[in-house]
Amino acid sequence: MSGIAGEGCEVLIPFNERRPLEEIERSIIKKYRKNIWSKFIKAINDYKLVEEGDKIAVAISGGKDSMLMAKLFQELQRHGKFKFELEYIVMDPGYHPDVKKLMEDNCSYLNIPIKIYDSGIFEVIDKIAKDYPCYMCARMRRGALYSRAKELGCNKLALGHHFNDVIETTMLNVLYTGNFKTMMPKLHANNFEGIQLIRPMYYIEETHIQRFTQSSGIFPLNCACMVAAKKIGNKRYEIKDMIAKLKENFKDVDKSIFKAAENVNMNSILGWEKDGEKYSFLDVYED
């Protein structure tokens, strides 16, 4: 099997160049220690993402990010200082059979024991989405994953969002919605009591994930969404291109965007929102 696997797939290296599993796992700790493993551990420690006794549902989409996240969790479970449980869940939104087969082959080769369940989300989105289906699709996927995690008795749901997702989300909010809001490393689920969402790849830059995937010879899935392919383009890609162009003249602009969410000066903003309540600087001006 080589070259294709259905629409929505991002083909990088033929299967016959796929690296041995032991070599792939070793590279995470050795070759990619600085740019992947250490940043994974730093996020977990900085934000207390994994704790003793956790049962974590690791959401697998078949893309490069979630497959690497699964392997990182396996290494953490193998070498970590405390015990926790893992469930690897795949929510099938309506993949093309070839795409689904590719994902199953990848996970089998990488020794990721996935549990697949159907949701039919693509079909629903095709009926209700208008110009931009991605937001609705993401919300429905998130709800389906939370529900499955709760059924399995998990207290945390891990998603594979990385450093670039964080800064792109920040800029999307600034430029298109007129607010300053970033993607948080963890948060409590609104409608699923007792479950937290965690993002352990928060510090890992996408370019290193791509290099790991390419050097491993893995076929990652891309979005695989037939609905989005028929709609108007995705604004996130525009933001990604914009940041790449800014980096040509401002080398660390991506890091500055990331840091901005850590360094908000409350004395120099016009207003803010907390727990659904909006405030103006005038509310505390005289104080």
Buried (B, 14 or more C-beta within 10 A) or exposed (E): EEEEBBBBBBBBBEBEEBBEEEEBBEBBBEBBEEBBBBBBBBBBEEBEBBEEEBBBBBBBBBBBBBBBBBBBBBBBBEEBEEEBBBBBBBBBBBBBEBBBBBBBBBBEBBEBEBEBEEBEBBEBBBEEBEEBBBEBBEEBBBBBBBBBBBEEEBBBBBBBBBBBBBBBBBBBBBEEEEEBEBBBBBEEBEEBEEBBBBBBBBBBBBEBBBBBBBBBBBBBBBBBBBBBEEBEEBBBEBBBEEBEEBEEEEEEBBBEBBEBBEEEEEEEEEEBEEEEEEEEEEEEEEE
